[in-house]
Amino acid sequence: MNHHDFVVAIPARHDATRLPGKPLRLLGGEPLILHVARRALDAGAREVWVAADDERIARALDGRGVNVAMTRATHQSGTDRLAECADIAGWDDDTIVVNLQGDEPFAPAAGIRRVAQLLADGRAGMATLAEHITQPPVLFDPNTVKVVVADTGHALYFSRAPIPWHRDAFSREGEVKVPGEWLRHIGIYAYRAGFLRRFSAMPPGRLERIESLEQLRVLEAGLPIAVALAPEPFPQGVDTPEDLARAEAILGAAHG
């Protein structure tokens, strides 16, 4: 894959459930969505698009070097929003699209490029990243999605539960250790635009509804998802006011 032969699309819904107005919440005095857009630009994508549902998001990005697709406010998921963005942008079915979540202000450029390359180098219709879990509280946090990966490099399952379940260690209170056997799923994806359109058109699966994890729709349909370790750490995204305060602290520390 040519270094610039991919696009980045960022879904941005204004009225997020846990953090209303999230794309426009200020981080370091600037809208959160602007920080995410800069991460995408730093990765060297051919194009960067923000799929928005509110004109205020478009105004916040005016003159910042990114394209804005005004998408319907009625979309049920970020994938559906990006499928509409693909049509607005006019991408052909072979275009490699990286779906960067709109709440990832610290996503490393190397990770964005890695997931695009992983898709380009393999045969799976979809690719994503993971990193090792090192702390028990993270392993048992249902807001942290875990992934189990086969020897083929394809995902076996994603869950909010601590999988695989260590029968012996987890049965003894106080003895839980995290020796690197568990993986946190990082919510960044790559797919070709044709697969994105196909994914969006698929009905939600039973497992997806149980876990509230959209990527399970692909596995339940029997389609592979390639998984690789992230080349650099991905700090947790911003979903709550507490996450935003933590991100502010990280940004402040980085600026001395």
C-alpha positions as MATLAB code, in Angstrom:
seq = 'MNHHDFVVAIPARHDATRLPGKPLRLLGGEPLILHVARRALDAGAREVWVAADDERIARALDGRGVNVAMTRATHQSGTDRLAECADIAGWDDDTIVVNLQGDEPFAPAAGIRRVAQLLADGRAGMATLAEHITQPPVLFDPNTVKVVVADTGHALYFSRAPIPWHRDAFSREGEVKVPGEWLRHIGIYAYRAGFLRRFSAMPPGRLERIESLEQLRVLEAGLPIAVALAPEPFPQGVDTPEDLARAEAILGAAHG';
ca = [
       0.000    0.000    0.000;
       1.246    3.451   -0.871;
       1.798    5.507    2.265;
      -1.038    7.879    1.359;
      -3.373    5.358   -0.296;
      -6.146    5.470    2.308;
      -8.739    7.868    3.639;
      -9.794    8.535    7.208;
     -13.448    9.032    8.095;
     -14.492   10.248   11.545;
     -18.126    9.799   12.637;
     -19.236   12.723   14.799;
     -22.667   12.642   16.430;
     -23.454   15.764   18.392;
     -25.798   14.328   21.000;
     -23.784   11.458   22.468;
     -25.679    9.732   25.266;
     -23.039    9.891   27.990;
     -21.492   13.206   26.944;
     -23.963   15.439   25.059;
     -22.324   17.796   22.608;
     -19.173   15.654   22.749;
     -17.553   16.704   19.437;
     -17.635   20.346   20.527;
     -16.565   19.856   24.138;
     -13.382   21.823   24.738;
     -10.065   20.089   25.297;
      -7.149   22.448   25.749;
      -9.459   25.253   24.670;
     -10.315   23.602   21.325;
     -13.186   21.319   20.226;
     -12.551   17.618   20.785;
     -13.308   16.827   17.129;
     -10.507   19.160   16.026;
      -7.958   17.180   18.038;
      -9.148   13.943   16.407;
      -9.030   15.484   12.927;
      -5.422   16.531   13.531;
      -4.520   12.949   14.437;
      -5.925   11.811   11.096;
      -4.078   14.525    9.188;
      -0.829   13.591   10.930;
      -1.236   10.005    9.698;
      -0.852   11.141    6.095;
      -4.224   10.037    4.750;
      -5.111   11.002    1.194;
      -8.319   12.577    2.488;
      -9.779   13.197    5.929;
     -13.553   13.408    6.298;
     -15.736   14.121    9.308;
     -19.220   12.640    8.997;
     -21.251   15.105   11.067;
     -24.913   15.518   11.932;
     -24.841   19.130   13.140;
     -23.781   22.333   11.370;
     -21.957   23.469   14.511;
     -19.454   20.646   14.001;
     -18.885   21.760   10.418;
     -18.285   25.352   11.550;
     -15.742   24.196   14.154;
     -13.748   22.499   11.379;
     -13.967   25.279    8.817;
     -10.550   26.031    7.333;
      -8.855   23.148    9.154;
      -7.972   21.076    6.084;
     -10.641   18.399    6.464;
     -13.799   17.645    4.511;
     -17.177   17.561    6.235;
     -20.065   15.358    5.090;
     -23.396   16.425    6.543;
     -25.142   13.129    7.263;
     -28.587   12.284    8.568;
     -29.210   12.673   12.289;
     -31.243    9.456   12.340;
     -28.343    6.998   11.865;
     -28.242    4.247   14.479;
     -24.469    3.739   14.347;
     -21.203    5.278   13.257;
     -20.913    2.650   10.531;
     -24.203    3.749    8.989;
     -23.028    7.363    9.143;
     -19.770    6.474    7.389;
     -21.589    4.519    4.694;
     -23.504    7.694    3.844;
     -20.221    9.622    3.982;
     -18.717    7.157    1.469;
     -21.511    7.955   -0.964;
     -21.214   11.716   -0.418;
     -17.440   11.545   -0.920;
     -17.832    9.330   -3.995;
     -15.319    6.676   -2.936;
     -15.147    3.644   -5.192;
     -15.562    0.219   -3.612;
     -11.788   -0.404   -3.430;
     -10.975    2.711   -1.406;
      -9.409    1.836    1.963;
     -11.318    3.665    4.673;
     -10.036    3.997    8.247;
     -12.848    4.579   10.720;
     -11.334    6.714   13.471;
     -13.741    7.292   16.344;
     -14.554   10.924   17.050;
     -13.557   10.581   20.701;
      -9.903    9.553   20.174;
      -7.923   12.811   20.620;
      -4.654   10.970   21.261;
      -4.819    8.288   18.539;
      -1.224    7.833   17.324;
      -0.565    8.398   13.638;
       1.401    5.130   13.501;
      -1.686    3.216   14.652;
      -3.889    4.802   11.998;
      -1.398    3.835    9.308;
      -0.984    0.331   10.783;
      -4.663   -0.592   10.571;
      -4.807    0.621    6.947;
      -1.735   -1.450    6.073;
      -3.131   -4.506    7.864;
      -6.211   -4.394    5.670;
      -4.197   -3.811    2.506;
      -1.845   -6.728    3.216;
      -4.509   -9.322    4.048;
      -7.683  -10.863    2.721;
     -10.072  -10.010    5.535;
     -12.774   -7.512    4.723;
     -12.166   -5.634    7.949;
      -9.171   -4.902   10.197;
      -8.695   -3.516   13.695;
      -6.117   -3.164   16.471;
      -5.623   -4.354   20.040;
      -3.159   -3.943   22.895;
      -2.214   -6.005   25.928;
      -4.127   -5.447   29.163;
      -1.794   -4.999   32.120;
      -4.161   -4.080   34.979;
      -6.946   -6.257   36.475;
      -9.424   -3.333   36.820;
      -9.203   -2.784   33.058;
      -9.775   -6.471   32.384;
     -12.960   -6.537   34.452;
     -14.321   -3.174   33.260;
     -17.350   -3.796   30.982;
     -16.643   -0.502   29.199;
     -13.328   -1.977   28.051;
     -13.934   -4.353   25.152;
     -11.815   -7.483   25.047;
     -10.899   -9.514   21.963;
      -9.680  -13.098   21.523;
      -7.564  -13.721   18.424;
      -6.891  -16.979   16.570;
      -3.477  -18.092   15.363;
      -4.539  -16.912   11.918;
      -4.600  -13.334   13.197;
      -8.389  -13.142   12.886;
     -10.750  -12.260   15.723;
     -12.573  -15.144   17.381;
     -14.825  -12.989   19.549;
     -15.235   -9.546   21.100;
     -16.833   -9.125   24.521;
     -17.314   -6.757   27.424;
     -16.562   -9.743   29.659;
     -12.995  -10.719   30.667;
     -12.306  -13.316   27.967;
     -10.721  -15.791   27.930;
     -12.025  -16.671   31.398;
      -9.157  -18.050   33.473;
     -10.954  -20.816   35.342;
      -8.424  -21.248   38.150;
      -7.033  -17.758   38.668;
     -10.424  -16.039   38.587;
     -11.869  -18.451   41.134;
      -9.380  -17.378   43.826;
     -10.061  -13.924   45.178;
      -6.965  -11.790   45.515;
      -4.867  -13.917   43.161;
      -5.872  -12.356   39.857;
      -2.861  -11.387   37.796;
      -2.705  -10.113   34.237;
       0.265  -11.823   32.569;
      -0.384  -10.450   29.097;
      -2.888  -13.068   27.965;
      -5.726  -10.572   27.517;
      -6.200   -7.990   24.807;
      -8.081   -4.705   24.873;
      -9.827   -3.979   21.615;
      -9.041   -0.551   20.230;
     -12.042    0.901   18.420;
     -10.353    1.778   15.161;
     -11.287   -0.066   11.959;
     -10.242   -0.283    8.341;
     -12.299   -1.627    5.453;
     -12.735   -0.994    1.791;
     -15.635    1.269    0.952;
     -17.512   -1.623   -0.682;
     -17.312   -3.668    2.523;
     -18.391   -0.621    4.541;
     -21.524   -0.328    2.410;
     -22.165   -4.070    2.769;
     -21.633   -3.933    6.544;
     -24.077   -1.057    6.922;
     -26.739   -2.913    4.934;
     -26.502   -6.061    7.102;
     -29.182   -6.444    9.801;
     -27.944   -6.277   13.412;
     -27.009   -9.698   14.741;
     -28.161  -11.448   17.900;
     -24.733  -11.280   19.540;
     -24.393   -7.632   18.581;
     -27.646   -6.836   20.357;
     -26.618   -8.775   23.480;
     -23.188   -7.181   23.859;
     -23.956   -3.844   22.153;
     -20.863   -4.347   19.990;
     -21.376   -3.620   16.324;
     -18.301   -5.550   15.142;
     -19.964   -8.797   16.246;
     -22.335   -8.381   13.293;
     -19.393   -9.207   11.009;
     -18.273  -12.277   12.962;
     -21.821  -13.565   13.281;
     -22.104  -13.387    9.490;
     -19.018  -15.613    9.234;
     -16.730  -12.881    7.888;
     -13.143  -12.466    9.157;
     -11.754   -9.449   11.009;
      -7.966   -9.134   11.014;
      -6.399   -8.024   14.303;
      -2.883   -6.704   14.966;
      -1.186   -5.214   17.994;
      -1.046   -1.437   17.965;
       2.469   -0.104   17.304;
       2.011    2.567   19.996;
      -0.289    2.896   23.008;
      -3.802    4.186   22.394;
      -5.055    6.122   25.429;
      -8.691    5.411   26.234;
     -11.184    7.588   24.351;
     -13.451   10.285   25.775;
     -16.926    8.971   26.630;
     -17.751   10.693   29.916;
     -17.055   13.980   31.746;
     -14.483   12.068   33.804;
     -12.734   10.925   30.619;
     -12.651   14.519   29.411;
     -11.043   15.672   32.655;
      -8.456   12.880   32.344;
      -7.728   13.897   28.740;
      -7.279   17.493   29.882;
      -4.717   16.324   32.418;
      -2.856   14.288   29.784;
      -2.782   17.268   27.436;
      -1.589   19.568   30.196;
       1.218   17.199   31.156;
       2.308   16.885   27.513;
       2.574   20.674   27.221;
       4.648   20.925   30.345;
];
